[in-house]
Amino acid sequence: MIERYTLPEMGAIWSEQAKFQSWLDVEIAATEAQCDLGRVPPEAVATIKAKAAFSVERILEIEAEVRHDVIAFLTNVNEHVGDAGRYIHVGMTSSDVLDTGLALQLKASVAILRHELDQLAEALRELARAHKGTVMIGRSHAIHGEPITFGFKVAGWLAEVVRNQERLERLERVVAVGQISGAMGTYANTDPQVEAIACQKLGLEPDTASTQVISRDRHAEYVQTLALVGAALERFSTEIRNLQRTDVLEVEENFAKGQKGSSAMPHKRNPIRSERISGLARVLRSYTVAALENCALWHERDISHSSVERMMLPDCSVTLHFMLREMTQVVKGLGVYPENMARNLNVYGGVVFSQRVLLALVEAGLAREEAYRIVQRNAHTAWNTAGGDFRANLEADPDVSGQLSPEQLADCFSTALHQENLGVIWERLGI
């Protein structure tokens, strides 16, 4: 985990302290389950719950000698609980602790990510609502197409966030799975009821059929889902970066008081937060291959996945958490410039209304090919020409004025038609 991008809420979940605490939670839940089944004295459970503790430093000290993290952890816990420690870890294997503890961390991480995504959704909904009628040009192939509104653009972002809310809701169930099934997952030395009771206490579901580990397709789905959410954020941030370009300048990231954009060029106001989001999305995507390759383990278990996950799962979690928080702040502070949107929309005399003129001429009785030739001639004369004015060209063209009245031509340059059916989008998204 890189400190620069680690926010405290998510960082705390993936700390060494939190990891060992999740292990202790699993061991206590399993011991309580054994007690519920009459196999561990209640007083032993009471002693364990009262005295069980650990020290990260002490565990690492023991691990340096025994070269086994779970044994080091159990040794340190037993130093605190004394004789009652003999009831801890009965019939269990290391992966019962590791994977079930990891499930607790993953579940907690998804809960935080869902909260952050909810905040982003609300910020986008407010931004879209504020700009339902803020007309701008729509672009395809980066070239001016037809009018849209900025609210409509943001609504598209919101729709993707809503889908990602559904994905994270599912993901929380996918990862909230534990196992206490023994060395090969066959329950040879532990009762399946112990797993069921312990998982219930921990807020998890027992895995359907674990081996010595929980199958890694669940963890791959975690990484892939986080990468997909990150891809959405990259889409939004890339759009903001394009719209903030000097020659476009339709939106702009908030530029804080005292902020500087360049060590050499004092005028610069750069979209650094959107660029940061775009870059971090690449990090998330890069982990998807490793996550998928972790699925294929030898027989009932090897540990080739373990070293990967120690890096991958914390990194993915803290990175997306940071990206979501960053994106929400960008959206809330976004400067929107309707005047520049109107200027860009009407560049070269509103050539983007060419289809409306074409249809009006066809409706007036011209053949489509003839109408297309007339409109294209006037549009291309205005396009990329200093002082080029498509509308003025049309008004001066007898082939047009002979077919359309001034009022009919003016109606071709109205954006009302492009907005009249947007209500269905607002209704779908509650904007």
Steps between C-alpha positions, in 0.01 A plus 500: 500500500633841399448750780430783254184327378393322819207661681471411870172306487619250241859500618386389844326193356819384329745571780691216664310572820166456323613182327600331824183625667295334228689176568426531870132565423491178298673294770266631770190440285611140434570443869159642592344266243675204662365619834147528360532136395616400849860426408675790675432606860327838526759620752777432246319712242454774758871494578592509131270793428626691803871439455560435132733763359795534267784730410594553136862542600500179704334301220764617254771411748366145536441467124865583436580177683217264405448631145122458526273797558197316642713296743672820609161662555364206700817482708466866592129468584571200722758705688205709618227242563701224668352152537169598335698537179480126442139551387602745228541380138368151573448302176590803290765567238680825437291586196184480708636800687667674207213478253219564745689794648564629149129474428434732793746752357354477152145538627597807703678646197199457276282674759731802492512500120121483483474802728744698286321400181170613652657840569617525139157403370336776701755757382443400138123507543519855637731612219276347233191657657663844503588477130200328344460791262863609461541452127833390358627323194511123491807351338579174321849419374588819699319697226193715559183298451164634625385692809456325831491640852770474761243348734442223244875429484522476879188281503695246294770500766239457772343204318836323502549576868158348572608182321816498707293540816322179401834331430638590841182385671545159338873503576436542870317167495761332279791571734315457831577129509694310766631151556583289802525170325842363590815404316338385173157653542339165585410580863700195604606654831231762548121491499330691214280651771804680637542671164132584477481647851831686475413651161164613633672674791738671255230607256624267227361209300679163501671424172310245292797272442839625613820305464782605730416850377201692376512492119668808358234581243333701778811708551543541125145630479586749775796635305317500167202683647722764658681541169167543323394771744838662442444486123180700547686763699761514226227562244367794700844643572611470138192692390569773754860524379383539140236757589758700700738539205576867439338501156183340645478613866143395562574366847791539739622334816489721806828690535561561868629824645879487504513206257762514225472324166858512373843583634580678171166630368302702754185504286444122512185351660539128443243219551739318732240312701329360192841405362581326827175302480578399141844378603382304802239323289792345313634361827167335576479345153853368527401282795222317316743267322669402827160444662391269221827311504452443874197282427704201385668344804661157522261233626323603821734790569836660449609845614584660165196723545596615849790732418297658219203568725711660772576775248202490268198506730613787724624699200178457302286588799685813607548616141133485405402656832730793429374529141135508609564769760704700248233472229225611736699808596570580135130475417393714795754771417467487122479836325247491214511775234171521303625804306791302360267211424277734299802647321630158399155383399455791259850507354501562122143617514345188647609241244390232745140574407559374145277193543206716608541715187532189284176354636318831465599527133388140435170572674464809280512278190863469394651161421726383780813494282437853378429625853815329628711666228367845587552463875845344467613779266402767748640308798838430342534863391465602866700213656848589623483842336573824682164672540325199347125520560283207396174670587591817310596286200160333506316830531684631193448184293197526265477119488418516870297821523286375211396202712504620862359814661721693744290356783542144374875547467526652848315200642774275362746668736294441814617246758149432628464184294819359650362543851133412471543126567763521774229474763511123466867505608428727798218270610707183471776643718295704743663826389 
